[in-house]
Amino acid sequence: MADNSQKMSYHAGEAKGQAQEKASGMMDKANNAAQSAKETMQDAGQNVQAKAQGAADAVKNATGMNK
């Protein structure tokens, strides 16, 4: 039969393992959110760039500089 200190040590180890697992899960969620935000910002940047290029082309066409 395990004495009290062994039981406490076992439960402390068990709690530590559970805390590590929760922390790992939270880090995975944070990494996924960061990756998603990065991709969203890249998409937004590409859209802005495409619109700016379209606007520049429209100005060149309107002023005859695109010939």
All heavy atoms as TSV, in Angstrom:
chain	resi	resn	atom	element	x	y	z
A	1	MET	N	N	0.838	-1.191	0.000
A	1	MET	CA	C	0.000	0.000	0.000
A	1	MET	C	C	0.880	1.250	0.000
A	1	MET	O	O	1.838	1.340	0.748
A	1	MET	CB	C	-0.906	-0.040	1.226
A	1	MET	CG	C	-2.097	0.853	1.129
A	1	MET	SD	S	-3.211	0.486	2.509
A	1	MET	CE	C	-4.652	1.194	1.852
A	2	ALA	N	N	0.563	2.175	-0.846
A	2	ALA	CA	C	1.363	3.399	-0.960
A	2	ALA	C	C	1.061	4.315	0.215
A	2	ALA	O	O	-0.074	4.430	0.662
A	2	ALA	CB	C	1.042	4.100	-2.265
A	3	ASP	N	N	2.119	4.975	0.676
A	3	ASP	CA	C	1.884	5.914	1.770
A	3	ASP	C	C	1.386	7.244	1.211
A	3	ASP	O	O	1.295	7.445	0.006
A	3	ASP	CB	C	3.125	6.085	2.640
A	3	ASP	CG	C	4.286	6.713	1.896
A	3	ASP	OD1	O	4.065	7.256	0.804
A	3	ASP	OD2	O	5.410	6.674	2.416
A	4	ASN	N	N	1.048	8.142	2.105
A	4	ASN	CA	C	0.440	9.421	1.727
A	4	ASN	C	C	1.320	10.230	0.783
A	4	ASN	O	O	0.834	10.841	-0.167
A	4	ASN	CB	C	0.131	10.226	2.991
A	4	ASN	CG	C	-1.310	10.664	3.043
A	4	ASN	OD1	O	-2.113	10.227	2.235
A	4	ASN	ND2	N	-1.634	11.512	3.988
A	5	SER	N	N	2.612	10.289	1.012
A	5	SER	CA	C	3.493	11.100	0.167
A	5	SER	C	C	3.571	10.528	-1.245
A	5	SER	O	O	3.663	11.270	-2.220
A	5	SER	CB	C	4.881	11.234	0.788
A	5	SER	OG	O	5.539	9.982	0.816
A	6	GLN	N	N	3.518	9.202	-1.359
A	6	GLN	CA	C	3.533	8.588	-2.684
A	6	GLN	C	C	2.239	8.908	-3.433
A	6	GLN	O	O	2.262	9.181	-4.633
A	6	GLN	CB	C	3.725	7.075	-2.573
A	6	GLN	CG	C	5.126	6.674	-2.191
A	6	GLN	CD	C	5.249	5.178	-1.967
A	6	GLN	OE1	O	4.342	4.549	-1.427
A	6	GLN	NE2	N	6.379	4.606	-2.364
A	7	LYS	N	N	1.122	8.873	-2.728
A	7	LYS	CA	C	-0.157	9.206	-3.351
A	7	LYS	C	C	-0.164	10.660	-3.805
A	7	LYS	O	O	-0.618	10.985	-4.900
A	7	LYS	CB	C	-1.308	8.962	-2.368
A	7	LYS	CG	C	-1.646	7.516	-2.154
A	7	LYS	CD	C	-2.811	7.388	-1.187
A	7	LYS	CE	C	-3.096	5.934	-0.873
A	7	LYS	NZ	N	-4.172	5.785	0.124
A	8	MET	N	N	0.352	11.543	-2.936
A	8	MET	CA	C	0.393	12.957	-3.285
A	8	MET	C	C	1.305	13.185	-4.476
A	8	MET	O	O	0.987	13.961	-5.380
A	8	MET	CB	C	0.858	13.788	-2.083
A	8	MET	CG	C	-0.178	13.873	-0.981
A	8	MET	SD	S	0.397	14.760	0.464
A	8	MET	CE	C	0.673	16.374	-0.201
A	9	SER	N	N	2.422	12.485	-4.517
A	9	SER	CA	C	3.358	12.625	-5.632
A	9	SER	C	C	2.712	12.144	-6.933
A	9	SER	O	O	2.844	12.782	-7.980
A	9	SER	CB	C	4.621	11.823	-5.336
A	9	SER	OG	O	5.521	11.903	-6.403
A	10	TYR	N	N	1.995	11.029	-6.845
A	10	TYR	CA	C	1.309	10.496	-8.018
A	10	TYR	C	C	0.286	11.503	-8.547
A	10	TYR	O	O	0.224	11.805	-9.736
A	10	TYR	CB	C	0.623	9.171	-7.682
A	10	TYR	CG	C	-0.278	8.676	-8.782
A	10	TYR	CD1	C	0.254	8.020	-9.893
A	10	TYR	CD2	C	-1.652	8.872	-8.733
A	10	TYR	CE1	C	-0.551	7.575	-10.919
A	10	TYR	CE2	C	-2.474	8.423	-9.747
A	10	TYR	CZ	C	-1.926	7.781	-10.844
A	10	TYR	OH	O	-2.725	7.344	-11.854
A	11	HIS	N	N	-0.536	12.041	-7.650
A	11	HIS	CA	C	-1.569	12.993	-8.054
A	11	HIS	C	C	-0.959	14.293	-8.592
A	11	HIS	O	O	-1.490	14.899	-9.521
A	11	HIS	CB	C	-2.532	13.275	-6.901
A	11	HIS	CG	C	-3.425	12.110	-6.585
A	11	HIS	ND1	N	-4.288	11.559	-7.499
A	11	HIS	CD2	C	-3.565	11.372	-5.451
A	11	HIS	CE1	C	-4.922	10.543	-6.957
A	11	HIS	NE2	N	-4.499	10.405	-5.704
A	12	ALA	N	N	0.166	14.706	-8.011
A	12	ALA	CA	C	0.840	15.907	-8.514
A	12	ALA	C	C	1.339	15.662	-9.936
A	12	ALA	O	O	1.199	16.516	-10.807
A	12	ALA	CB	C	1.991	16.291	-7.600
A	13	GLY	N	N	1.909	14.499	-10.180
A	13	GLY	CA	C	2.370	14.152	-11.525
A	13	GLY	C	C	1.226	14.079	-12.506
A	13	GLY	O	O	1.334	14.509	-13.653
A	14	GLU	N	N	0.113	13.523	-12.037
A	14	GLU	CA	C	-1.075	13.420	-12.883
A	14	GLU	C	C	-1.594	14.817	-13.249
A	14	GLU	O	O	-1.919	15.093	-14.408
A	14	GLU	CB	C	-2.144	12.635	-12.122
A	14	GLU	CG	C	-3.268	12.116	-12.963
A	14	GLU	CD	C	-4.182	11.198	-12.157
A	14	GLU	OE1	O	-4.640	11.629	-11.074
A	14	GLU	OE2	O	-4.431	10.085	-12.620
A	15	ALA	N	N	-1.654	15.697	-12.272
A	15	ALA	CA	C	-2.122	17.064	-12.515
A	15	ALA	C	C	-1.174	17.799	-13.460
A	15	ALA	O	O	-1.611	18.546	-14.342
A	15	ALA	CB	C	-2.240	17.818	-11.198
A	16	LYS	N	N	0.126	17.563	-13.283
A	16	LYS	CA	C	1.115	18.204	-14.159
A	16	LYS	C	C	0.917	17.747	-15.600
A	16	LYS	O	O	0.944	18.555	-16.530
A	16	LYS	CB	C	2.530	17.868	-13.690
A	16	LYS	CG	C	3.613	18.469	-14.547
A	16	LYS	CD	C	5.004	18.075	-14.076
A	16	LYS	CE	C	6.068	18.620	-15.002
A	16	LYS	NZ	N	7.407	18.162	-14.657
A	17	GLY	N	N	0.700	16.462	-15.792
A	17	GLY	CA	C	0.476	15.935	-17.137
A	17	GLY	C	C	-0.767	16.523	-17.777
A	17	GLY	O	O	-0.770	16.868	-18.964
A	18	GLN	N	N	-1.830	16.649	-16.988
A	18	GLN	CA	C	-3.066	17.239	-17.513
A	18	GLN	C	C	-2.861	18.703	-17.871
A	18	GLN	O	O	-3.360	19.169	-18.904
A	18	GLN	CB	C	-4.186	17.087	-16.489
A	18	GLN	CG	C	-4.661	15.653	-16.331
A	18	GLN	CD	C	-5.670	15.490	-15.209
A	18	GLN	OE1	O	-5.937	16.423	-14.456
A	18	GLN	NE2	N	-6.219	14.295	-15.085
A	19	ALA	N	N	-2.129	19.421	-17.037
A	19	ALA	CA	C	-1.862	20.839	-17.314
A	19	ALA	C	C	-1.029	20.985	-18.580
A	19	ALA	O	O	-1.278	21.879	-19.406
A	19	ALA	CB	C	-1.153	21.483	-16.130
A	20	GLN	N	N	-0.032	20.109	-18.751
A	20	GLN	CA	C	0.799	20.168	-19.954
A	20	GLN	C	C	-0.031	19.882	-21.202
A	20	GLN	O	O	0.155	20.517	-22.240
A	20	GLN	CB	C	1.967	19.180	-19.838
A	20	GLN	CG	C	3.039	19.626	-18.877
A	20	GLN	CD	C	4.113	18.572	-18.676
A	20	GLN	OE1	O	3.861	17.373	-18.784
A	20	GLN	NE2	N	5.315	19.016	-18.343
A	21	GLU	N	N	-0.939	18.930	-21.107
A	21	GLU	CA	C	-1.793	18.589	-22.251
A	21	GLU	C	C	-2.704	19.761	-22.607
A	21	GLU	O	O	-2.871	20.093	-23.778
A	21	GLU	CB	C	-2.631	17.349	-21.919
A	21	GLU	CG	C	-3.495	16.869	-23.062
A	21	GLU	CD	C	-2.706	16.417	-24.275
A	21	GLU	OE1	O	-1.572	15.936	-24.130
A	21	GLU	OE2	O	-3.238	16.553	-25.402
A	22	LYS	N	N	-3.281	20.407	-21.585
A	22	LYS	CA	C	-4.135	21.568	-21.848
A	22	LYS	C	C	-3.324	22.701	-22.469
A	22	LYS	O	O	-3.783	23.357	-23.401
A	22	LYS	CB	C	-4.789	22.046	-20.553
A	22	LYS	CG	C	-5.938	21.188	-20.105
A	22	LYS	CD	C	-6.605	21.763	-18.869
A	22	LYS	CE	C	-7.748	20.882	-18.413
A	22	LYS	NZ	N	-8.388	21.394	-17.192
A	23	ALA	N	N	-2.119	22.929	-21.949
A	23	ALA	CA	C	-1.271	23.996	-22.491
A	23	ALA	C	C	-0.917	23.706	-23.941
A	23	ALA	O	O	-0.926	24.602	-24.787
A	23	ALA	CB	C	-0.009	24.150	-21.640
A	24	SER	N	N	-0.623	22.447	-24.232
A	24	SER	CA	C	-0.291	22.067	-25.605
A	24	SER	C	C	-1.475	22.313	-26.532
A	24	SER	O	O	-1.313	22.837	-27.641
A	24	SER	CB	C	0.120	20.596	-25.638
A	24	SER	OG	O	0.374	20.180	-26.959
A	25	GLY	N	N	-2.669	21.964	-26.074
A	25	GLY	CA	C	-3.867	22.191	-26.880
A	25	GLY	C	C	-4.109	23.670	-27.114
A	25	GLY	O	O	-4.480	24.082	-28.216
A	26	MET	N	N	-3.874	24.474	-26.086
A	26	MET	CA	C	-4.065	25.920	-26.231
A	26	MET	C	C	-3.040	26.501	-27.200
A	26	MET	O	O	-3.361	27.390	-27.986
A	26	MET	CB	C	-3.963	26.596	-24.865
A	26	MET	CG	C	-5.125	26.263	-23.948
A	26	MET	SD	S	-4.937	26.916	-22.288
A	26	MET	CE	C	-5.178	28.650	-22.587
A	27	MET	N	N	-1.814	26.009	-27.154
A	27	MET	CA	C	-0.784	26.487	-28.080
A	27	MET	C	C	-1.141	26.111	-29.517
A	27	MET	O	O	-0.948	26.908	-30.431
A	27	MET	CB	C	0.586	25.911	-27.709
A	27	MET	CG	C	1.189	26.544	-26.484
A	27	MET	SD	S	1.417	28.326	-26.632
A	27	MET	CE	C	2.624	28.397	-27.949
A	28	ASP	N	N	-1.666	24.916	-29.701
A	28	ASP	CA	C	-2.097	24.508	-31.046
A	28	ASP	C	C	-3.188	25.437	-31.569
A	28	ASP	O	O	-3.152	25.859	-32.725
A	28	ASP	CB	C	-2.613	23.067	-31.037
A	28	ASP	CG	C	-1.508	22.039	-30.903
A	28	ASP	OD1	O	-0.323	22.389	-31.106
A	28	ASP	OD2	O	-1.829	20.868	-30.587
A	29	LYS	N	N	-4.150	25.763	-30.702
A	29	LYS	CA	C	-5.231	26.665	-31.116
A	29	LYS	C	C	-4.687	28.053	-31.439
A	29	LYS	O	O	-5.099	28.680	-32.419
A	29	LYS	CB	C	-6.291	26.755	-30.019
A	29	LYS	CG	C	-7.147	25.519	-29.902
A	29	LYS	CD	C	-8.206	25.665	-28.817
A	29	LYS	CE	C	-9.029	24.407	-28.686
A	29	LYS	NZ	N	-10.032	24.523	-27.619
A	30	ALA	N	N	-3.757	28.528	-30.623
A	30	ALA	CA	C	-3.171	29.849	-30.864
A	30	ALA	C	C	-2.386	29.853	-32.174
A	30	ALA	O	O	-2.467	30.814	-32.954
A	30	ALA	CB	C	-2.268	30.251	-29.704
A	31	ASN	N	N	-1.636	28.792	-32.428
A	31	ASN	CA	C	-0.877	28.703	-33.679
A	31	ASN	C	C	-1.808	28.662	-34.888
A	31	ASN	O	O	-1.534	29.300	-35.912
A	31	ASN	CB	C	0.031	27.473	-33.668
A	31	ASN	CG	C	1.256	27.652	-32.817
A	31	ASN	OD1	O	1.702	28.770	-32.583
A	31	ASN	ND2	N	1.812	26.561	-32.325
A	32	ASN	N	N	-2.910	27.925	-34.765
A	32	ASN	CA	C	-3.874	27.862	-35.865
A	32	ASN	C	C	-4.502	29.226	-36.113
A	32	ASN	O	O	-4.685	29.627	-37.267
A	32	ASN	CB	C	-4.952	26.820	-35.560
A	32	ASN	CG	C	-4.438	25.396	-35.636
A	32	ASN	OD1	O	-3.385	25.129	-36.207
A	32	ASN	ND2	N	-5.162	24.469	-35.042
A	33	ALA	N	N	-4.831	29.931	-35.044
A	33	ALA	CA	C	-5.424	31.263	-35.191
A	33	ALA	C	C	-4.432	32.220	-35.836
A	33	ALA	O	O	-4.798	33.024	-36.700
A	33	ALA	CB	C	-5.867	31.788	-33.824
A	34	ALA	N	N	-3.164	32.129	-35.428
A	34	ALA	CA	C	-2.142	33.006	-35.999
A	34	ALA	C	C	-1.943	32.708	-37.484
A	34	ALA	O	O	-1.812	33.629	-38.295
A	34	ALA	CB	C	-0.826	32.841	-35.246
A	35	GLN	N	N	-1.922	31.441	-37.838
A	35	GLN	CA	C	-1.756	31.060	-39.246
A	35	GLN	C	C	-2.937	31.561	-40.071
A	35	GLN	O	O	-2.761	32.082	-41.174
A	35	GLN	CB	C	-1.615	29.541	-39.374
A	35	GLN	CG	C	-1.393	29.066	-40.801
A	35	GLN	CD	C	-0.084	29.556	-41.405
A	35	GLN	OE1	O	0.904	29.730	-40.707
A	35	GLN	NE2	N	-0.078	29.784	-42.702
A	36	SER	N	N	-4.131	31.420	-39.527
A	36	SER	CA	C	-5.331	31.881	-40.228
A	36	SER	C	C	-5.293	33.396	-40.419
A	36	SER	O	O	-5.614	33.896	-41.508
A	36	SER	CB	C	-6.576	31.479	-39.436
A	36	SER	OG	O	-7.734	31.928	-40.072
A	37	ALA	N	N	-4.883	34.120	-39.389
A	37	ALA	CA	C	-4.780	35.574	-39.494
A	37	ALA	C	C	-3.745	35.968	-40.535
A	37	ALA	O	O	-3.965	36.893	-41.323
A	37	ALA	CB	C	-4.429	36.172	-38.137
A	38	LYS	N	N	-2.634	35.252	-40.557
A	38	LYS	CA	C	-1.578	35.536	-41.534
A	38	LYS	C	C	-2.103	35.344	-42.955
A	38	LYS	O	O	-1.881	36.187	-43.833
A	38	LYS	CB	C	-0.392	34.605	-41.283
A	38	LYS	CG	C	0.738	34.746	-42.280
A	38	LYS	CD	C	1.837	33.745	-42.002
A	38	LYS	CE	C	2.877	33.747	-43.093
A	38	LYS	NZ	N	3.884	32.692	-42.911
A	39	GLU	N	N	-2.808	34.232	-43.173
A	39	GLU	CA	C	-3.341	33.964	-44.505
A	39	GLU	C	C	-4.390	35.002	-44.906
A	39	GLU	O	O	-4.432	35.433	-46.059
A	39	GLU	CB	C	-3.927	32.550	-44.538
A	39	GLU	CG	C	-2.855	31.472	-44.468
A	39	GLU	CD	C	-3.411	30.075	-44.240
A	39	GLU	OE1	O	-4.652	29.907	-44.170
A	39	GLU	OE2	O	-2.599	29.142	-44.102
A	40	THR	N	N	-5.213	35.407	-43.950
A	40	THR	CA	C	-6.225	36.427	-44.223
A	40	THR	C	C	-5.567	37.742	-44.622
A	40	THR	O	O	-6.000	38.406	-45.575
A	40	THR	CB	C	-7.126	36.625	-42.988
A	40	THR	OG1	O	-7.797	35.391	-42.717
A	40	THR	CG2	C	-8.152	37.717	-43.210
A	41	MET	N	N	-4.518	38.117	-43.897
A	41	MET	CA	C	-3.817	39.365	-44.203
A	41	MET	C	C	-3.119	39.285	-45.559
A	41	MET	O	O	-3.097	40.266	-46.308
A	41	MET	CB	C	-2.806	39.693	-43.101
A	41	MET	CG	C	-3.452	40.040	-41.777
A	41	MET	SD	S	-4.625	41.404	-41.897
A	41	MET	CE	C	-3.534	42.742	-42.291
A	42	GLN	N	N	-2.562	38.127	-45.890
A	42	GLN	CA	C	-1.922	37.972	-47.196
A	42	GLN	C	C	-2.954	38.116	-48.313
A	42	GLN	O	O	-2.695	38.774	-49.321
A	42	GLN	CB	C	-1.221	36.608	-47.287
A	42	GLN	CG	C	0.069	36.543	-46.495
A	42	GLN	CD	C	0.685	35.154	-46.486
A	42	GLN	OE1	O	0.006	34.150	-46.655
A	42	GLN	NE2	N	1.985	35.099	-46.275
A	43	ASP	N	N	-4.117	37.495	-48.117
A	43	ASP	CA	C	-5.186	37.613	-49.115
A	43	ASP	C	C	-5.627	39.062	-49.265
A	43	ASP	O	O	-5.826	39.549	-50.384
A	43	ASP	CB	C	-6.391	36.739	-48.729
A	43	ASP	CG	C	-6.124	35.252	-48.898
A	43	ASP	OD1	O	-5.125	34.891	-49.555
A	43	ASP	OD2	O	-6.915	34.450	-48.364
A	44	ALA	N	N	-5.788	39.741	-48.132
A	44	ALA	CA	C	-6.206	41.146	-48.180
A	44	ALA	C	C	-5.157	41.985	-48.900
A	44	ALA	O	O	-5.499	42.857	-49.712
A	44	ALA	CB	C	-6.427	41.675	-46.760
A	45	GLY	N	N	-3.892	41.730	-48.623
A	45	GLY	CA	C	-2.819	42.473	-49.281
A	45	GLY	C	C	-2.814	42.247	-50.784
A	45	GLY	O	O	-2.620	43.180	-51.560
A	46	GLN	N	N	-3.053	41.016	-51.195
A	46	GLN	CA	C	-3.096	40.713	-52.627
A	46	GLN	C	C	-4.283	41.409	-53.297
A	46	GLN	O	O	-4.167	41.901	-54.418
A	46	GLN	CB	C	-3.160	39.200	-52.843
A	46	GLN	CG	C	-1.852	38.502	-52.513
A	46	GLN	CD	C	-1.961	36.986	-52.544
A	46	GLN	OE1	O	-3.042	36.425	-52.681
A	46	GLN	NE2	N	-0.830	36.317	-52.392
A	47	ASN	N	N	-5.418	41.449	-52.589
A	47	ASN	CA	C	-6.594	42.132	-53.148
A	47	ASN	C	C	-6.336	43.624	-53.303
A	47	ASN	O	O	-6.697	44.220	-54.325
A	47	ASN	CB	C	-7.820	41.898	-52.257
A	47	ASN	CG	C	-8.377	40.498	-52.388
A	47	ASN	OD1	O	-8.153	39.825	-53.379
A	47	ASN	ND2	N	-9.103	40.053	-51.382
A	48	VAL	N	N	-5.729	44.230	-52.301
A	48	VAL	CA	C	-5.419	45.660	-52.369
A	48	VAL	C	C	-4.440	45.924	-53.505
A	48	VAL	O	O	-4.600	46.880	-54.275
A	48	VAL	CB	C	-4.842	46.168	-51.022
A	48	VAL	CG1	C	-4.247	47.560	-51.161
A	48	VAL	CG2	C	-5.924	46.147	-49.948
A	49	GLN	N	N	-3.444	45.070	-53.625
A	49	GLN	CA	C	-2.445	45.237	-54.684
A	49	GLN	C	C	-3.102	45.135	-56.066
A	49	GLN	O	O	-2.819	45.939	-56.969
A	49	GLN	CB	C	-1.359	44.176	-54.548
A	49	GLN	CG	C	-0.210	44.346	-55.516
A	49	GLN	CD	C	0.875	43.301	-55.287
A	49	GLN	OE1	O	0.681	42.313	-54.590
A	49	GLN	NE2	N	2.031	43.533	-55.885
A	50	ALA	N	N	-3.996	44.168	-56.235
A	50	ALA	CA	C	-4.679	43.995	-57.518
A	50	ALA	C	C	-5.562	45.199	-57.831
A	50	ALA	O	O	-5.596	45.675	-58.983
A	50	ALA	CB	C	-5.509	42.716	-57.502
A	51	LYS	N	N	-6.248	45.717	-56.825
A	51	LYS	CA	C	-7.110	46.884	-57.045
A	51	LYS	C	C	-6.273	48.116	-57.380
A	51	LYS	O	O	-6.655	48.916	-58.251
A	51	LYS	CB	C	-7.977	47.144	-55.816
A	51	LYS	CG	C	-9.087	46.126	-55.665
A	51	LYS	CD	C	-9.953	46.393	-54.452
A	51	LYS	CE	C	-11.032	45.338	-54.341
A	51	LYS	NZ	N	-11.879	45.526	-53.159
A	52	ALA	N	N	-5.147	48.264	-56.715
A	52	ALA	CA	C	-4.271	49.406	-57.004
A	52	ALA	C	C	-3.730	49.314	-58.417
A	52	ALA	O	O	-3.657	50.323	-59.139
A	52	ALA	CB	C	-3.130	49.458	-55.998
A	53	GLN	N	N	-3.362	48.113	-58.843
A	53	GLN	CA	C	-2.869	47.938	-60.205
A	53	GLN	C	C	-3.966	48.250	-61.209
A	53	GLN	O	O	-3.720	48.900	-62.228
A	53	GLN	CB	C	-2.356	46.509	-60.412
A	53	GLN	CG	C	-1.729	46.282	-61.784
A	53	GLN	CD	C	-0.505	47.157	-62.009
A	53	GLN	OE1	O	0.406	47.170	-61.187
A	53	GLN	NE2	N	-0.474	47.881	-63.112
A	54	GLY	N	N	-5.193	47.804	-60.911
A	54	GLY	CA	C	-6.325	48.098	-61.790
A	54	GLY	C	C	-6.590	49.585	-61.881
A	54	GLY	O	O	-6.853	50.110	-62.975
A	55	ALA	N	N	-6.490	50.262	-60.753
A	55	ALA	CA	C	-6.705	51.710	-60.755
A	55	ALA	C	C	-5.609	52.415	-61.550
A	55	ALA	O	O	-5.889	53.341	-62.326
A	55	ALA	CB	C	-6.736	52.233	-59.318
A	56	ALA	N	N	-4.381	51.971	-61.384
A	56	ALA	CA	C	-3.271	52.580	-62.128
A	56	ALA	C	C	-3.447	52.362	-63.628
A	56	ALA	O	O	-3.230	53.287	-64.433
A	56	ALA	CB	C	-1.945	51.995	-61.657
A	57	ASP	N	N	-3.866	51.156	-63.994
A	57	ASP	CA	C	-4.102	50.874	-65.411
A	57	ASP	C	C	-5.244	51.734	-65.961
A	57	ASP	O	O	-5.169	52.220	-67.096
A	57	ASP	CB	C	-4.415	49.388	-65.617
A	57	ASP	CG	C	-3.193	48.502	-65.407
A	57	ASP	OD1	O	-2.055	49.023	-65.405
A	57	ASP	OD2	O	-3.388	47.276	-65.226
A	58	ALA	N	N	-6.290	51.926	-65.163
A	58	ALA	CA	C	-7.420	52.752	-65.601
A	58	ALA	C	C	-6.982	54.194	-65.832
A	58	ALA	O	O	-7.388	54.825	-66.822
A	58	ALA	CB	C	-8.544	52.693	-64.564
A	59	VAL	N	N	-6.140	54.700	-64.947
A	59	VAL	CA	C	-5.641	56.074	-65.112
A	59	VAL	C	C	-4.779	56.173	-66.364
A	59	VAL	O	O	-4.907	57.124	-67.150
A	59	VAL	CB	C	-4.853	56.525	-63.855
A	59	VAL	CG1	C	-4.100	57.826	-64.116
A	59	VAL	CG2	C	-5.778	56.666	-62.660
A	60	LYS	N	N	-3.923	55.177	-66.578
A	60	LYS	CA	C	-3.070	55.192	-67.770
A	60	LYS	C	C	-3.928	55.137	-69.040
A	60	LYS	O	O	-3.638	55.859	-70.007
A	60	LYS	CB	C	-2.104	53.986	-67.745
A	60	LYS	CG	C	-0.994	54.137	-66.758
A	60	LYS	CD	C	-0.086	52.911	-66.789
A	60	LYS	CE	C	1.008	52.969	-65.745
A	60	LYS	NZ	N	1.818	51.750	-65.746
A	61	ASN	N	N	-4.957	54.310	-69.020
A	61	ASN	CA	C	-5.842	54.223	-70.187
A	61	ASN	C	C	-6.580	55.533	-70.414
A	61	ASN	O	O	-6.719	56.000	-71.555
A	61	ASN	CB	C	-6.844	53.077	-70.016
A	61	ASN	CG	C	-6.211	51.728	-70.195
A	61	ASN	OD1	O	-5.170	51.586	-70.854
A	61	ASN	ND2	N	-6.822	50.707	-69.622
A	62	ALA	N	N	-7.051	56.130	-69.339
A	62	ALA	CA	C	-7.824	57.360	-69.442
A	62	ALA	C	C	-6.955	58.520	-69.927
A	62	ALA	O	O	-7.435	59.414	-70.616
A	62	ALA	CB	C	-8.450	57.711	-68.098
A	63	THR	N	N	-5.703	58.527	-69.590
A	63	THR	CA	C	-4.827	59.624	-69.968
A	63	THR	C	C	-4.008	59.320	-71.224
A	63	THR	O	O	-3.215	60.142	-71.651
A	63	THR	CB	C	-3.853	59.947	-68.808
A	63	THR	OG1	O	-3.065	58.776	-68.511
A	63	THR	CG2	C	-4.596	60.405	-67.575
A	64	GLY	N	N	-4.184	58.141	-71.772
A	64	GLY	CA	C	-3.476	57.781	-72.980
A	64	GLY	C	C	-2.030	57.396	-72.744
A	64	GLY	O	O	-1.245	57.332	-73.677
A	65	MET	N	N	-1.666	57.131	-71.511
A	65	MET	CA	C	-0.259	56.773	-71.216
A	65	MET	C	C	-0.003	55.275	-71.389
A	65	MET	O	O	1.126	54.826	-71.237
A	65	MET	CB	C	0.060	57.157	-69.756
A	65	MET	CG	C	0.048	58.653	-69.505
A	65	MET	SD	S	0.297	59.049	-67.770
A	65	MET	CE	C	1.898	58.332	-67.457
A	66	ASN	N	N	-1.016	54.519	-71.734
A	66	ASN	CA	C	-0.883	53.069	-71.804
A	66	ASN	C	C	-0.635	52.601	-73.229
A	66	ASN	O	O	-0.812	51.447	-73.544
A	66	ASN	CB	C	-2.145	52.407	-71.230
A	66	ASN	CG	C	-1.847	51.053	-70.611
A	66	ASN	OD1	O	-0.702	50.738	-70.353
A	66	ASN	ND2	N	-2.866	50.276	-70.387
A	67	LYS	N	N	-0.215	53.526	-74.095
A	67	LYS	CA	C	-0.027	53.166	-75.504
A	67	LYS	C	C	1.409	52.891	-75.829
A	67	LYS	O	O	2.318	53.325	-75.246
A	67	LYS	CB	C	-0.576	54.262	-76.406
A	67	LYS	CG	C	-2.060	54.382	-76.242
A	67	LYS	CD	C	-2.590	55.472	-77.136
A	67	LYS	CE	C	-4.098	55.555	-76.942
A	67	LYS	NZ	N	-4.714	56.569	-77.717
